[in-house]
Amino acid sequence: MADENLAEPKDKLVLIVEDDEPQRYLIKAIVVKEGFQVDVAVDGPAAMKKIAAKTPDLIILDLMMPGKNGVEVLRDLQSEGVAGIPVIILTARMMDPAALEILRQEPSVKEVMTKPPHVTKLPAALHSLMSTKAPPKPPASDVWRHSG
């Protein structure tokens, strides 16, 4: 796909559903750095309210949350008629291959990643799933230069 056919990240909304504050902060930092709009929810019920108010272009969903877990949120997405939203599952648990395969059979689940999210894999998945342009990377010489 030619770069000019890709959407701008600033036009896409990513909903982060994560109950752990340090993880939520890290995920948000990665997503914001890539240029996306971000909204956050600390649990499943809050996520469903935000989705009803403004449908996100993609959801990053923690699997293990108190109250309503990620699998229950996936089921709610289907029952609410918004199962078409791509979902990236993040989990701290190592999952056995059979459980992982069942999760990947969910129609909206596009990726399953372990926490903490990898700083190159998560952005790559975001841009791929939403067909967006990655922000320009600074030249290698600028990476080591700092102001001060």
Residue pairs with C-beta under 8 A, 6 or more apart in sequence:
1 131
3 133
5 131
6 127
6 131
6 132
6 133
7 130
7 131
7 132
7 133
8 35
8 132
8 133
9 34
9 35
9 36
9 126
9 127
9 130
9 132
9 133
9 135
10 35
10 36
10 37
11 37
12 36
12 37
12 57
12 58
12 130
12 132
13 36
13 37
13 38
13 39
13 54
13 56
13 57
13 58
14 31
14 36
14 37
14 38
14 39
14 56
14 57
14 58
14 59
14 60
14 126
15 38
15 39
15 40
15 41
15 47
15 50
15 51
15 56
15 58
15 59
15 60
16 24
16 27
16 28
16 31
16 38
16 39
16 40
16 41
16 59
16 60
17 40
17 41
17 42
17 43
17 44
17 46
17 47
17 59
17 60
17 61
17 62
17 65
17 70
17 73
18 24
18 27
18 40
18 42
18 60
18 62
18 65
18 90
19 42
19 43
19 62
19 65
19 66
20 62
23 62
23 90
23 115
23 116
24 40
24 42
26 116
26 117
27 60
27 90
27 117
27 122
28 38
28 40
30 117
30 119
30 122
30 123
31 38
31 60
31 122
31 126
32 38
33 123
33 135
34 123
34 126
34 127
34 134
34 135
35 132
35 135
36 126
36 132
39 50
39 54
39 56
41 47
41 49
41 50
43 65
43 66
43 67
43 68
44 65
44 67
44 68
44 69
44 70
44 72
44 73
44 76
45 67
45 68
47 59
47 61
47 73
48 73
48 76
48 80
50 56
51 59
51 77
51 80
51 82
51 85
52 80
55 82
55 85
56 85
57 85
57 86
57 130
58 85
58 86
58 87
58 88
58 126
58 129
58 130
59 77
59 85
59 86
59 87
59 88
59 108
60 87
60 88
60 90
60 122
61 70
61 73
61 74
61 87
61 88
61 89
61 90
62 70
62 90
62 91
63 69
63 70
63 71
63 89
63 90
63 91
63 93
63 103
64 70
64 91
64 92
64 93
68 76
70 89
70 91
71 103
74 87
74 106
74 108
74 109
77 83
77 85
77 87
77 108
78 107
78 108
83 107
83 108
84 108
85 108
86 108
86 110
86 129
86 130
87 106
87 108
87 109
87 110
88 110
88 111
88 112
88 113
88 122
88 125
88 126
88 129
89 103
89 109
89 111
89 112
89 113
90 113
90 114
90 115
90 117
91 112
91 113
91 114
91 115
92 114
92 115
94 114
95 103
95 112
100 112
103 109
103 112
104 112
110 125
110 129
111 125
111 129
113 121
113 122
113 125
123 134
126 132
127 133
127 134
